[in-house]
Amino acid sequence: MRIYNIQNYQNQNSFCAAKILPTKAQWNDLKVFNHHIYEFEKGLRTLILTTEKESNQAVIESRLQKRNISYLIQKVHSDKINVFFGKPESVEVIKSFNQSNLSKYTPEQDFILGTLLGYDKIQECQRYLKLCRAKEIYK
């Protein structure tokens, strides 16, 4: 077991175990991502979706792999990625959608995603019905 001196990494202790250490700019960019890892490990959430800079992808993947957290990364556009991570079953559901564009999710997929992310169930039901009406699936 390797012990790192936290002071040598400018208080980047949560990334010390990762294979790739972030730069100071990346550390600042990934504060929300870091908080999401904390919430997941404390059992507050089973699935997390965060949009990050593509330039941080190697650091993100290294951190998730080192902590043995299941994840899926999808390109949003030229410099942004969506990072889904959490319980393996939750990530597998997202993978099964086989769709990298969130706006192209079916109302059912959108509902499942919102539920897995822990959004309010009644609001998700309202959103589902609204999407169905917009697509004339449910009247």
ZIRA-V788392 format. One record per residue. N is the residue number from 1. SS is DSSP state (helix for helix, strand for strand, loop for the rest). Layout:
n=N ss=SS
n=N ss=SS
This chain:
n=1 ss=loop
n=2 ss=loop
n=3 ss=loop
n=4 ss=loop
n=5 ss=loop
n=6 ss=helix
n=7 ss=helix
n=8 ss=helix
n=9 ss=helix
n=10 ss=loop
n=11 ss=loop
n=12 ss=loop
n=13 ss=helix
n=14 ss=helix
n=15 ss=helix
n=16 ss=loop
n=17 ss=loop
n=18 ss=loop
n=19 ss=loop
n=20 ss=loop
n=21 ss=loop
n=22 ss=loop
n=23 ss=loop
n=24 ss=helix
n=25 ss=helix
n=26 ss=helix
n=27 ss=helix
n=28 ss=helix
n=29 ss=helix
n=30 ss=loop
n=31 ss=helix
n=32 ss=helix
n=33 ss=helix
n=34 ss=helix
n=35 ss=helix
n=36 ss=helix
n=37 ss=helix
n=38 ss=helix
n=39 ss=helix
n=40 ss=helix
n=41 ss=helix
n=42 ss=loop
n=43 ss=loop
n=44 ss=loop
n=45 ss=loop
n=46 ss=loop
n=47 ss=strand
n=48 ss=strand
n=49 ss=strand
n=50 ss=strand
n=51 ss=strand
n=52 ss=strand
n=53 ss=strand
n=54 ss=helix
n=55 ss=helix
n=56 ss=helix
n=57 ss=helix
n=58 ss=helix
n=59 ss=helix
n=60 ss=helix
n=61 ss=helix
n=62 ss=helix
n=63 ss=helix
n=64 ss=helix
n=65 ss=helix
n=66 ss=helix
n=67 ss=loop
n=68 ss=loop
n=69 ss=loop
n=70 ss=strand
n=71 ss=strand
n=72 ss=strand
n=73 ss=strand
n=74 ss=strand
n=75 ss=strand
n=76 ss=strand
n=77 ss=strand
n=78 ss=loop
n=79 ss=loop
n=80 ss=strand
n=81 ss=strand
n=82 ss=strand
n=83 ss=strand
n=84 ss=strand
n=85 ss=strand
n=86 ss=strand
n=87 ss=loop
n=88 ss=helix
n=89 ss=helix
n=90 ss=helix
n=91 ss=helix
n=92 ss=helix
n=93 ss=helix
n=94 ss=helix
n=95 ss=helix
n=96 ss=helix
n=97 ss=loop
n=98 ss=loop
n=99 ss=loop
n=100 ss=loop
n=101 ss=loop
n=102 ss=helix
n=103 ss=helix
n=104 ss=helix
n=105 ss=loop
n=106 ss=loop
n=107 ss=helix
n=108 ss=helix
n=109 ss=helix
n=110 ss=helix
n=111 ss=helix
n=112 ss=helix
n=113 ss=helix
n=114 ss=helix
n=115 ss=helix
n=116 ss=helix
n=117 ss=loop
n=118 ss=loop
n=119 ss=loop
n=120 ss=loop
n=121 ss=helix
n=122 ss=helix
n=123 ss=helix
n=124 ss=helix
n=125 ss=helix
n=126 ss=helix
n=127 ss=helix
n=128 ss=helix
n=129 ss=helix
n=130 ss=helix
n=131 ss=helix
n=132 ss=helix
n=133 ss=helix
n=134 ss=helix
n=135 ss=loop
n=136 ss=loop
n=137 ss=loop
n=138 ss=loop
n=139 ss=loop
